[in-house]
Amino acid sequence: MIWKTSWKNIWRNKTRSLVVIISVTLGVVGGLFYAAFIDGMIKQRIDNVLNNEIGHIQIHNKDFRSNNEIIRTIPEGDKVINELKNDPEIQAVSGRLLINGMLGVDAKNSGIQMLAVDPENEKTISGIYQKIIPGTGSWDKINLKNKIYIGEELAKNLNIINYNIRDNVFDSLREIEVSEEVLQKLEPLRNKRFKNEKIFIRELKETLKSSYNNSVKNQIMNNARYYRKRAKLIFSFVNADSSQTSVAYRIGGIYKINNTLFEKSYAFINANQFRKMAEIPKGQYHQIVVKLKDSEKCTIIKKQLANKYSSLEVISWKDIQADMAFMKDFMGIMYNIFMVFILAALSFGIINTMLMAVMERTKELGMLTAIGMNRKKVFKMIMLESVFLSLSGGVVGMILGKILIAWTNHTGIYLAGVGEGMESLGFSAICYPSINDTFFINLTILVIITGILSAIYPAYKALKLNPADALRTD
């Protein structure tokens, strides 16, 4: 009876109740979406780290990471790899050679770390082979002689990516409905080659003037961009006998993983071809990368491998990317704290509404007390009304939030203004919001607690009413 009465009471003043419910709904939707947006960015970053960059666990010679000397290899690396492949908790394993050196073309040079890999094994622990930009090559070419795979940012630094507004570029721009005014302004740049992005953007700004904006810039750049596929890249490094060595490579493909720093710093080549030039014996590696079936077991399996291979250094992705591991572990707590602040602010609206309801029903509450309703039931009725108000808004907010998150997770959110900055930090310029279902359970509990706490003061005011005085109230 009390439950039914409490539900009916909140609809006595529909406008006032709806204002509170809508406020709670909007607060919950905003909080949910914010948490999902941040969580989606972090999950994407961690997924990129684990599947494209470093894997779950790495094994090195104990002295390798301190100085990166080419002679600090893992002895009997093949044996270690075969043993790891037989572990039921491990999904895939691959060995790598890591060599620091200079990569140059024409007069441009850049310091990089070369990753010499086994092409087939690398595909099982890294998704780089799927990140090759269409039109720049394919991973299958890695078995051909002296093919190299570089990141898009490194290609920009070495002027491998050029720009030229040829006749076919004008045709493509017309197809995507770029205005004729813009096309006419571009005429002075027709068939003119620009060796890098910076120069090209500067010329576009000077040529287009008032017609220049990010949308037009991106449309022109995407169509005018081309790659110097036949460019010869020279990689210089110090081999195992401490002599300077240089090797010429042709581009097999250019990859893009939305991590500017990684794209600038790492290139991939075939390990079998490189061993002879670097004078590294067969079966030895600088790094063994391990991919687990269950990433949640990373810490446990790392400890097991560290005990098994005590003469080697065993580290997990949490050791390498400590900042990301901290964010992953701490953000769940932060989401709940954030929602507590939102609901705490909304609780003042609920308290105000319940106080007004109690004051308006002073005579009614006095009558109920006079005919035998005890204080416990009065308190319960006020509390249930408050909980129903907060829970109604919370449930609607969670439903709308879930729909909004599902929609944006499907379409993605392009961070146009800060995309380049995000990629320089390793985050994607397109965010796909997502949130764990357990967060909804926590949020439901928080909404109910908010309703209970918001009812305490109004219920206390109701309990302080004197039945005789309340009945005399007009």
C-alpha positions as CSV (number, residue, x, y, z in Angstrom):
1,M,0.0,0.0,0.0
2,I,2.8,2.4,0.9
3,W,4.6,1.7,-2.4
4,K,1.5,2.4,-4.4
5,T,0.6,5.5,-2.5
6,S,4.2,6.9,-2.8
7,W,4.1,6.4,-6.6
8,K,0.8,8.2,-6.9
9,N,2.0,11.1,-4.7
10,I,4.9,12.0,-7.0
11,W,2.4,12.6,-9.8
12,R,0.2,15.0,-7.9
13,N,2.2,17.9,-9.3
14,K,3.3,16.5,-12.6
15,T,5.2,19.6,-13.8
16,R,7.4,19.7,-10.7
17,S,8.1,16.0,-10.8
18,L,8.8,16.0,-14.5
19,V,11.3,18.8,-14.1
20,V,13.2,16.8,-11.5
21,I,13.0,13.6,-13.5
22,I,14.3,15.4,-16.7
23,S,17.1,17.0,-14.7
24,V,18.2,13.6,-13.4
25,T,17.8,12.1,-16.8
26,L,20.0,14.7,-18.4
27,G,22.6,14.4,-15.7
28,V,22.8,10.6,-16.0
29,V,23.0,10.8,-19.8
30,G,25.8,13.4,-19.7
31,G,27.7,11.5,-17.0
32,L,27.3,8.2,-18.8
33,F,28.4,9.6,-22.2
34,Y,31.4,11.3,-20.7
35,A,32.5,8.1,-19.0
36,A,31.9,6.1,-22.2
37,F,33.8,8.6,-24.3
38,I,36.9,8.5,-22.0
39,D,36.7,4.7,-21.6
40,G,36.4,4.3,-25.4
41,M,39.5,6.3,-26.0
42,I,41.5,4.4,-23.4
43,K,40.3,1.0,-24.7
44,Q,41.3,2.0,-28.2
45,R,44.7,3.1,-27.1
46,I,45.3,-0.1,-25.1
47,D,44.1,-2.2,-28.0
48,N,46.5,-0.4,-30.3
49,V,49.3,-0.9,-27.8
50,L,48.7,-4.6,-27.4
51,N,47.8,-5.5,-31.0
52,N,50.0,-3.2,-33.1
53,E,52.9,-2.1,-30.9
54,I,54.3,-4.2,-28.0
55,G,52.1,-7.2,-27.3
56,H,51.2,-8.5,-23.8
57,I,54.6,-9.7,-22.7
58,Q,58.1,-9.2,-24.0
59,I,61.3,-11.2,-23.3
60,H,64.8,-9.7,-23.7
61,N,68.4,-10.3,-22.9
62,K,68.8,-8.7,-19.4
63,D,71.4,-6.2,-20.7
64,F,69.6,-5.3,-24.0
65,R,67.2,-2.6,-22.9
66,S,69.9,-0.7,-21.0
67,N,72.0,0.0,-24.1
68,N,70.3,-1.6,-27.1
69,E,73.6,-3.2,-28.3
70,I,73.1,-5.5,-31.3
71,I,75.1,-8.3,-29.7
72,R,72.7,-8.5,-26.6
73,T,70.6,-11.2,-28.1
74,I,68.5,-14.0,-26.5
75,P,70.6,-17.2,-26.8
76,E,68.6,-20.2,-28.0
77,G,65.7,-17.9,-28.9
78,D,64.1,-20.5,-31.1
79,K,64.0,-22.9,-28.2
80,V,62.3,-20.3,-26.0
81,I,59.7,-19.6,-28.7
82,N,58.9,-23.3,-29.3
83,E,58.4,-23.7,-25.5
84,L,56.1,-20.7,-25.3
85,K,54.0,-21.9,-28.2
86,N,53.2,-25.1,-26.2
87,D,51.8,-23.0,-23.3
88,P,48.0,-23.3,-23.3
89,E,47.6,-19.7,-22.0
90,I,49.6,-18.2,-24.9
91,Q,47.9,-17.4,-28.2
92,A,50.9,-16.5,-30.3
93,V,54.7,-15.8,-30.1
94,S,57.1,-14.1,-32.5
95,G,60.8,-13.2,-32.3
96,R,62.2,-9.8,-33.5
97,L,65.6,-8.2,-34.1
98,L,65.8,-4.6,-33.0
99,I,68.4,-2.4,-34.5
100,N,68.9,1.4,-34.0
101,G,70.2,3.3,-36.9
102,M,69.6,6.1,-39.4
103,L,67.2,5.8,-42.3
104,G,67.7,8.3,-45.1
105,V,66.6,9.2,-48.6
106,D,68.1,12.0,-50.7
107,A,69.2,14.6,-48.2
108,K,66.6,13.7,-45.5
109,N,67.5,11.4,-42.6
110,S,65.7,10.2,-39.5
111,G,66.8,8.1,-36.5
112,I,64.7,4.9,-36.2
113,Q,64.5,1.5,-34.6
114,M,64.3,-1.2,-37.2
115,L,62.2,-4.2,-36.4
116,A,63.4,-7.3,-38.3
117,V,60.6,-9.8,-38.1
118,D,59.4,-13.2,-39.3
119,P,56.6,-12.2,-41.7
120,E,54.2,-15.0,-40.8
121,N,54.8,-15.1,-37.1
122,E,54.5,-11.3,-36.9
123,K,51.0,-11.4,-38.3
124,T,49.9,-13.5,-35.3
125,I,51.0,-10.9,-32.7
126,S,50.7,-7.6,-34.6
127,G,48.1,-6.1,-36.8
128,I,50.6,-3.9,-38.7
129,Y,50.1,-6.0,-41.8
130,Q,46.4,-4.9,-41.8
131,K,47.3,-1.2,-41.4
132,I,49.1,-0.8,-44.8
133,I,47.6,2.3,-46.5
134,P,45.9,1.2,-49.8
135,G,47.9,2.1,-52.8
136,T,51.3,2.0,-51.0
137,G,52.0,-1.7,-51.2
138,S,51.1,-4.9,-49.3
139,W,52.6,-7.0,-46.5
140,D,53.1,-9.9,-49.0
141,K,56.0,-8.1,-50.5
142,I,58.1,-8.4,-47.3
143,N,59.5,-11.7,-48.6
144,L,60.9,-9.9,-51.7
145,K,64.5,-8.7,-51.5
146,N,65.1,-5.6,-49.4
147,K,61.6,-4.4,-48.8
148,I,60.9,-2.0,-46.0
149,Y,57.6,-0.9,-44.3
150,I,57.6,2.6,-42.7
151,G,55.0,4.6,-40.8
152,E,53.1,7.5,-42.5
153,E,54.7,10.1,-40.2
154,L,58.2,8.8,-41.1
155,A,57.2,8.9,-44.8
156,K,56.2,12.6,-44.3
157,N,59.5,13.4,-42.6
158,L,61.5,11.7,-45.4
159,N,59.5,13.5,-48.1
160,I,58.2,10.1,-49.4
161,I,54.7,11.6,-49.5
162,N,54.4,14.3,-52.1
163,Y,51.5,16.3,-53.4
164,N,50.5,17.2,-57.0
165,I,47.2,18.6,-58.2
166,R,47.1,16.8,-61.6
167,D,44.2,16.9,-64.0
168,N,42.6,13.8,-62.5
169,V,42.7,15.5,-59.1
170,F,40.4,18.2,-60.4
171,D,38.1,15.6,-61.8
172,S,38.0,13.8,-58.4
173,L,37.3,17.1,-56.6
174,R,34.4,17.9,-58.9
175,E,32.9,14.4,-58.2
176,I,32.9,15.1,-54.4
177,E,31.3,18.5,-55.2
178,V,34.1,20.9,-54.3
179,S,32.9,24.4,-55.5
180,E,33.9,25.8,-58.8
181,E,35.2,28.9,-57.1
182,V,37.8,26.7,-55.2
183,L,38.7,24.8,-58.4
184,Q,39.3,28.1,-60.2
185,K,41.6,29.3,-57.5
186,L,43.5,26.1,-57.6
187,E,44.4,26.5,-61.3
188,P,47.8,28.2,-60.6
189,L,48.8,25.0,-58.7
190,R,47.8,22.6,-61.5
191,N,50.6,20.0,-62.1
192,K,52.9,21.6,-59.6
193,R,54.7,19.1,-57.3
194,F,55.1,19.8,-53.6
195,K,57.6,17.7,-51.8
196,N,56.0,17.8,-48.3
197,E,52.8,18.5,-46.5
198,K,54.0,21.7,-44.8
199,I,54.8,23.4,-48.1
200,F,51.6,22.2,-49.7
201,I,49.4,23.5,-46.9
202,R,51.2,26.9,-47.0
203,E,50.6,27.2,-50.8
204,L,46.9,26.2,-50.4
205,K,46.4,28.9,-47.7
206,E,48.0,31.6,-49.9
207,T,46.1,30.5,-53.0
208,L,42.6,29.9,-51.6
209,K,42.6,32.7,-49.1
210,S,39.0,33.2,-47.8
211,S,38.0,29.8,-49.4
212,Y,40.4,27.9,-47.2
213,N,39.1,25.8,-44.4
214,N,39.9,22.4,-42.9
215,S,37.2,20.6,-44.9
216,V,38.4,21.9,-48.2
217,K,42.1,21.3,-47.2
218,N,41.5,17.7,-46.3
219,Q,39.5,17.0,-49.5
220,I,42.3,18.5,-51.7
221,M,45.1,16.8,-49.7
222,N,43.5,13.4,-49.8
223,N,43.2,13.5,-53.6
224,A,46.5,15.2,-54.4
225,R,48.7,12.9,-52.2
226,Y,50.9,10.3,-53.8
227,Y,53.8,8.2,-52.7
228,R,57.3,7.8,-54.1
229,K,57.2,4.1,-54.4
230,R,60.6,3.8,-56.2
231,A,62.4,5.9,-53.6
232,K,65.6,4.2,-52.4
233,L,66.0,4.3,-48.6
234,I,69.4,3.8,-47.0
235,F,69.6,2.3,-43.5
236,S,72.9,2.8,-41.7
237,F,73.7,0.9,-38.5
238,V,76.5,-0.7,-36.5
239,N,76.6,-4.5,-37.0
240,A,77.7,-7.3,-34.6
241,D,81.4,-6.7,-35.2
242,S,81.1,-3.0,-34.5
243,S,81.6,-1.9,-38.1
244,Q,79.4,0.7,-39.9
245,T,77.0,-0.9,-42.4
246,S,74.5,0.5,-44.9
247,V,71.7,-1.3,-46.7
248,A,69.4,0.0,-49.4
249,Y,65.7,-0.7,-49.3
250,R,62.6,-0.1,-51.5
251,I,59.3,0.7,-49.9
252,G,57.0,-2.4,-49.6
253,G,54.2,-0.4,-47.9
254,I,53.4,2.5,-45.6
255,Y,51.4,1.8,-42.5
256,K,49.2,4.0,-40.4
257,I,48.1,3.2,-36.8
258,N,47.1,6.6,-35.5
259,N,50.2,6.9,-33.3
260,T,52.5,9.6,-34.5
261,L,55.5,8.7,-32.3
262,F,55.4,5.0,-33.3
263,E,55.0,5.8,-37.0
264,K,58.0,8.1,-36.8
265,S,60.2,5.7,-34.9
266,Y,59.7,2.1,-36.2
267,A,60.2,0.4,-39.6
268,F,59.7,-3.3,-40.4
269,I,61.9,-5.6,-42.6
270,N,62.4,-9.3,-43.1
271,A,64.6,-10.8,-40.3
272,N,65.9,-13.7,-42.4
273,Q,67.3,-11.3,-45.0
274,F,68.7,-9.0,-42.4
275,R,70.6,-11.6,-40.2
276,K,73.4,-12.1,-42.8
277,M,74.1,-8.3,-43.1
278,A,73.9,-7.8,-39.3
279,E,76.0,-11.0,-38.6
280,I,73.4,-12.3,-36.1
281,P,73.3,-16.1,-35.8
282,K,70.1,-17.9,-36.8
283,G,67.8,-18.6,-33.9
284,Q,68.8,-15.6,-31.8
285,Y,66.5,-12.6,-31.2
286,H,66.6,-9.3,-29.3
287,Q,63.0,-9.5,-28.4
288,I,60.3,-12.2,-28.1
289,V,56.8,-10.9,-28.1
290,V,54.0,-12.9,-26.4
291,K,50.3,-12.5,-27.1
292,L,48.0,-14.0,-24.5
293,K,44.5,-15.6,-24.9
294,D,43.3,-13.7,-21.9
295,S,44.9,-10.3,-21.3
296,E,43.6,-10.2,-17.7
297,K,46.0,-12.9,-16.8
298,C,49.0,-10.9,-17.9
299,T,50.5,-10.2,-14.5
300,I,50.2,-13.8,-13.4
301,I,51.7,-15.3,-16.6
302,K,54.5,-12.7,-16.5
303,K,55.5,-13.9,-13.1
304,Q,55.4,-17.5,-14.2
305,L,57.6,-16.8,-17.2
306,A,60.0,-14.7,-15.1
307,N,60.5,-17.6,-12.8
308,K,61.0,-20.0,-15.7
309,Y,63.4,-17.8,-17.7
310,S,65.3,-16.3,-14.8
311,S,68.3,-15.5,-16.9
312,L,66.2,-13.3,-19.2
313,E,64.2,-10.1,-18.6
314,V,60.5,-10.7,-18.7
315,I,58.2,-7.6,-18.8
316,S,54.6,-7.0,-19.4
317,W,52.9,-4.2,-21.3
318,K,52.0,-2.6,-17.9
319,D,55.8,-2.2,-17.2
320,I,56.4,-0.6,-20.6
321,Q,53.2,1.5,-20.7
322,A,52.8,2.3,-17.0
323,D,50.8,5.4,-17.7
324,M,48.2,3.4,-19.7
325,A,48.0,0.7,-17.1
326,F,47.4,3.3,-14.4
327,M,44.6,4.9,-16.5
328,K,43.0,1.5,-17.1
329,D,43.0,0.6,-13.4
330,F,42.1,4.0,-12.1
331,M,39.5,5.3,-14.5
332,G,36.8,2.9,-13.3
333,I,37.0,4.6,-9.9
334,M,37.1,8.0,-11.5
335,Y,33.9,7.3,-13.4
336,N,32.0,6.5,-10.2
337,I,33.4,9.5,-8.4
338,F,32.3,11.7,-11.3
339,M,28.8,10.3,-11.2
340,V,28.7,10.8,-7.4
341,F,29.3,14.6,-8.0
342,I,26.7,14.8,-10.7
343,L,24.1,13.0,-8.6
344,A,25.0,15.0,-5.5
345,A,24.3,18.2,-7.4
346,L,21.0,16.8,-8.6
347,S,20.0,15.7,-5.1
348,F,19.5,19.4,-4.1
349,G,16.7,19.6,-6.7
350,I,15.1,16.4,-5.3
351,I,15.4,17.7,-1.7
352,N,13.7,21.0,-2.8
353,T,10.9,19.2,-4.5
354,M,10.3,16.8,-1.6
355,L,10.3,19.7,0.9
356,M,7.7,21.6,-1.2
357,A,5.6,18.4,-1.3
358,V,5.8,18.0,2.5
359,M,4.9,21.6,3.2
360,E,2.0,21.4,0.8
361,R,0.7,18.3,2.5
362,T,1.1,19.4,6.1
363,K,-2.6,19.0,6.9
364,E,-2.8,15.6,5.1
365,L,0.3,14.3,6.9
366,G,-1.2,15.4,10.2
367,M,-4.4,13.6,9.5
368,L,-2.6,10.4,8.5
369,T,-0.7,10.6,11.8
370,A,-3.9,11.3,13.8
371,I,-5.7,8.3,12.4
372,G,-2.9,5.9,13.3
373,M,-0.2,6.0,10.7
374,N,3.1,5.7,12.6
375,R,6.1,7.8,12.0
376,K,8.0,4.8,10.5
377,K,5.4,4.6,7.7
378,V,5.5,8.3,7.1
379,F,9.3,8.2,6.8
380,K,9.0,5.3,4.4
381,M,6.5,7.0,2.2
382,I,8.6,10.2,1.9
383,M,11.7,8.1,1.2
384,L,10.0,6.0,-1.5
385,E,8.7,9.2,-3.2
386,S,12.3,10.5,-3.3
387,V,13.6,7.2,-4.6
388,F,10.9,6.9,-7.2
389,L,11.8,10.4,-8.5
390,S,15.5,9.7,-8.7
391,L,15.1,6.2,-10.1
392,S,12.6,7.3,-12.8
393,G,15.1,9.8,-14.1
394,G,18.0,7.4,-13.6
395,V,16.4,4.6,-15.6
396,V,15.3,6.9,-18.4
397,G,18.8,8.4,-18.4
398,M,20.5,5.0,-18.6
399,I,18.3,3.9,-21.4
400,L,18.9,7.1,-23.4
401,G,22.6,7.0,-22.5
402,K,22.9,3.3,-23.7
403,I,21.2,4.2,-27.0
404,L,23.5,7.3,-27.5
405,I,26.6,5.2,-26.7
406,A,25.6,2.4,-29.0
407,W,24.9,4.8,-31.9
408,T,28.2,6.8,-31.5
409,N,30.1,3.5,-31.0
410,H,28.8,2.5,-34.4
411,T,29.4,5.8,-36.2
412,G,32.5,7.0,-34.3
413,I,33.2,10.6,-33.2
414,Y,35.7,12.5,-35.3
415,L,37.7,14.9,-33.2
416,A,38.4,17.3,-36.1
417,G,39.9,20.1,-34.1
418,V,42.3,18.1,-32.0
419,G,42.8,15.0,-34.2
420,E,46.5,15.6,-34.9
421,G,47.2,16.4,-31.2
422,M,45.5,13.2,-30.1
423,E,47.5,11.1,-32.6
424,S,50.7,12.6,-31.4
425,L,49.9,11.2,-28.0
426,G,49.0,7.8,-29.4
427,F,45.2,8.2,-29.3
428,S,43.0,7.9,-32.3
429,A,41.4,10.9,-33.9
430,I,38.1,8.9,-34.1
431,C,36.6,7.9,-30.8
432,Y,34.2,5.0,-30.4
433,P,32.5,5.4,-26.9
434,S,31.9,2.2,-24.9
435,I,31.2,1.4,-21.3
436,N,31.2,-1.8,-19.3
437,D,27.8,-3.1,-18.3
438,T,28.8,-3.3,-14.7
439,F,28.9,0.4,-14.6
440,F,25.2,0.5,-15.1
441,I,24.7,-1.7,-12.0
442,N,26.9,0.7,-10.0
443,L,25.0,3.7,-11.4
444,T,21.7,2.2,-10.4
445,I,22.9,1.7,-6.8
446,L,24.2,5.3,-6.8
447,V,20.8,6.6,-8.0
448,I,18.9,4.7,-5.3
449,I,21.3,5.9,-2.6
450,T,20.8,9.5,-3.9
451,G,17.1,9.1,-3.6
452,I,17.4,7.8,0.0
453,L,19.8,10.5,1.1
454,S,17.7,13.2,-0.5
455,A,14.7,12.0,1.5
456,I,16.2,12.3,4.9
457,Y,15.7,16.0,5.5
458,P,12.2,16.3,4.0
459,A,11.2,13.1,5.9
460,Y,12.6,14.6,9.1
461,K,10.5,17.7,8.6
462,A,7.4,15.5,8.2
463,L,8.2,13.6,11.4
464,K,8.5,16.9,13.3
465,L,5.0,17.9,12.5
466,N,2.5,17.9,15.4
467,P,-0.7,16.2,14.3
468,A,-2.9,18.7,16.2
469,D,-1.1,21.7,14.8
470,A,-1.0,20.2,11.3
471,L,-4.8,19.6,11.3
472,R,-5.4,23.3,12.0
473,T,-3.3,24.3,8.9
474,D,-5.4,25.8,6.1
